[in-house]
């Protein structure tokens, strides 16, 4: 098996490691406890080596051996092994065959090519999670780099606790995530019969909601605004309208009648599309080629509120239950929820785009200096301006504006609109 040479640059994985998620080795002529040092960008996770153990499903890799290295001759290593504390080294406790070929295969959606059967293949998403990772750097690396470059003798910050840097780095991630970083996530979900969906675990705010038609095209779903709401408190009441309490003196809660009525509502009574054909309903008159009015019943759309005259449906947030609520015409629909996360769902393993890394250093530097007593005000103001300037540059870089795409959109502006 050919091992591609490594470069001296920042990329440590070769093409086989990056695209296939596999790295090959040769075993020694003999001996137990043979150790193989991998250099994937991803740390190895070993739940258990035994497929019969439930923790085996936590593994993000598999090990294969072959006496010849020929395709079809590989077999999964299901004998005792361990992973080092660095998440890189693998030790095979038993001795593989002399000079055997050994491959470490990260889990991949296609299963990896070394398993001979479907049950042996390493299915997962570890390799795909690493794709495109070069455009990012980890928050933990940003913290380490900051301590090296900005803290020390003859520098603005002579000394600082690492915990302080971690705090300000996390605050930077949160602030940048709202309007600077590419932190918009999307989830593909199907609206169930209950017309409610649980919010994603790292949800902060929604960006856009759409349903997907049979062609895969997005159609916007609009918030209910003033149409309806999901009440936060739904106390049960007695005949006099007084909230009732349980044996512990706490108000008892029931299901929301408002939400139940909304889920059962006929949307045609809201959007005015009584004929299920907005094409005919939208115009006050229908004209023939001679300029004569034809048809009857036109004009019934007069007076409708444009924000409600749509057939895509509505959604709203149920803050009490932490769910999304949908209108009845969306049951069974495939939807895409685009939402903002604060960038800290995975703690210090969170990733920062390299185009915003300098802005993050400036934010942390200003935050630390501005909270220390005895700092000259001109230094604080200079760092504040520098922080704002670098944040603005990061926004421009991450806005992903392409001249060709703007030109393509503007071409449509040259069309004449016929009246």
Beta strands, then each sheet from edge to edge (+ up, - down):
strand 1: 22-26
strand 2: 34-37
strand 3: 61-66
strand 4: 75-76
strand 5: 81-83
strand 6: 89-92
strand 7: 101-106
strand 8: 136-138
strand 9: 184-190
strand 10: 196-198
strand 11: 205-212
strand 12: 218-223
strand 13: 286-287
strand 14: 293-294
strand 15: 314-318
strand 16: 323-326
strand 17: 334-340
strand 18: 351-353
sheet 1: 1+ 7- 3+ 4-
sheet 2: 2+ 6- 5+
sheet 3: 8+ 18-
sheet 4: 9+ 17- 11+ 12- 15- 16+ 10-
sheet 5: 13+ 14-
end
